[in-house]
């Protein structure tokens, strides 16, 4: 090839290489993006984007480990104090008759005098009359008849140490048969025995049936012991002697024929 043509060809090649190099060095123009059309009712703030690159947050240094305080030494628990068992409550002996709790207001006063009557023949007229009325009511077998006698009294006699107001209902609940006939039998039995005249010649004078209610249990004669067994079983007699006081039923009538009480207990 001729030297002239070779020089021309080399120049063309050099120009092409130079053009390629310039094209690689010069930045290319980015294509234009079509901006969205914003309507009048659309807020402009929604079209703004934050394109600022955020700096990467440097990792926070880990806090130095806290020095742990030494655990306090365990305090030994105090030794439990042994508690003694409660003392056993003594159980009173069984009694066949209901024994109301004695009134806590005051203890019963002992009579100033006690006269044991030999029989029921020489009672005062009003006392004997009331005794006969009680016997008739008891023999009827109807506890309501005894209630009528009590209601005809000057005042309602004491028939319980509780809050009961109806004597007939109380007698039925206290009777083993639920009808009050056991109470009627008890009344007949104690009225069949002689009475004790207590506090004679004083305003507190009274006839009390049976007389055994005012005789110490340790001083009973053989005859009086037989009378006691007419009212109680052998077990009840032992319980009464253990208690040392009369807790069976008893009846009190004043000199004017007024019934004062018919109840059991001390």
Secondary structure in CASP SS format (residue, H / E / C, confidence):
PFRMAT SS
TARGET T0000
AUTHOR 0000-0000-0000
METHOD secondary structure of the structure
MODEL  1
X C 1.00
X C 1.00
X H 1.00
X H 1.00
X H 1.00
X H 1.00
X H 1.00
X H 1.00
X H 1.00
X H 1.00
X H 1.00
X H 1.00
X H 1.00
X H 1.00
X H 1.00
X H 1.00
X H 1.00
X H 1.00
X H 1.00
X H 1.00
X H 1.00
X H 1.00
X H 1.00
X H 1.00
X H 1.00
X C 1.00
X C 1.00
X C 1.00
X C 1.00
X C 1.00
X C 1.00
X C 1.00
X C 1.00
X C 1.00
X C 1.00
X C 1.00
X C 1.00
X C 1.00
X C 1.00
X C 1.00
X C 1.00
X C 1.00
X C 1.00
X H 1.00
X H 1.00
X H 1.00
X H 1.00
X C 1.00
X C 1.00
X C 1.00
X C 1.00
X C 1.00
X C 1.00
X C 1.00
X C 1.00
X C 1.00
X C 1.00
X C 1.00
X C 1.00
X C 1.00
X C 1.00
X C 1.00
X C 1.00
X C 1.00
X C 1.00
X C 1.00
X C 1.00
X C 1.00
X C 1.00
X C 1.00
X C 1.00
X C 1.00
X C 1.00
X C 1.00
X C 1.00
X C 1.00
X C 1.00
X C 1.00
X C 1.00
X C 1.00
X C 1.00
X C 1.00
X C 1.00
X C 1.00
X C 1.00
X C 1.00
X C 1.00
X C 1.00
X C 1.00
X C 1.00
X C 1.00
X C 1.00
X C 1.00
X C 1.00
X C 1.00
X C 1.00
X C 1.00
X C 1.00
X C 1.00
X C 1.00
X C 1.00
X C 1.00
X C 1.00
X C 1.00
X C 1.00
X C 1.00
X C 1.00
X C 1.00
X C 1.00
X C 1.00
X C 1.00
X C 1.00
X C 1.00
X E 1.00
X E 1.00
X E 1.00
X C 1.00
X C 1.00
X C 1.00
X C 1.00
X C 1.00
X C 1.00
X C 1.00
X C 1.00
X H 1.00
X H 1.00
X H 1.00
X H 1.00
X H 1.00
X H 1.00
X H 1.00
X H 1.00
X H 1.00
X H 1.00
X H 1.00
X H 1.00
X H 1.00
X H 1.00
X H 1.00
X C 1.00
X C 1.00
X C 1.00
X H 1.00
X H 1.00
X H 1.00
X H 1.00
X H 1.00
X H 1.00
X H 1.00
X H 1.00
X H 1.00
X C 1.00
X C 1.00
X C 1.00
X C 1.00
X C 1.00
X C 1.00
X E 1.00
X C 1.00
X C 1.00
X C 1.00
X C 1.00
X C 1.00
X C 1.00
X C 1.00
X C 1.00
X H 1.00
X H 1.00
X H 1.00
X H 1.00
X H 1.00
X H 1.00
X H 1.00
X H 1.00
X C 1.00
X C 1.00
X C 1.00
X C 1.00
X C 1.00
X C 1.00
X H 1.00
X H 1.00
X H 1.00
X H 1.00
X H 1.00
X H 1.00
X H 1.00
X H 1.00
X H 1.00
X H 1.00
X H 1.00
X H 1.00
X C 1.00
X C 1.00
X C 1.00
X E 1.00
X E 1.00
X E 1.00
X C 1.00
X C 1.00
X C 1.00
X C 1.00
X C 1.00
X C 1.00
X C 1.00
X E 1.00
X E 1.00
X E 1.00
X E 1.00
X C 1.00
X H 1.00
X H 1.00
X H 1.00
X H 1.00
X C 1.00
X C 1.00
X H 1.00
X H 1.00
X H 1.00
X C 1.00
X C 1.00
X H 1.00
X H 1.00
X H 1.00
X H 1.00
X H 1.00
X H 1.00
X H 1.00
X H 1.00
X H 1.00
X H 1.00
X C 1.00
X C 1.00
X H 1.00
X H 1.00
X H 1.00
X H 1.00
X H 1.00
X H 1.00
X H 1.00
X H 1.00
X H 1.00
X H 1.00
X C 1.00
X C 1.00
X C 1.00
X C 1.00
X C 1.00
X C 1.00
X E 1.00
X E 1.00
X E 1.00
X E 1.00
X E 1.00
X C 1.00
X C 1.00
X C 1.00
X C 1.00
X E 1.00
X E 1.00
X E 1.00
X E 1.00
X E 1.00
X C 1.00
X C 1.00
X C 1.00
END
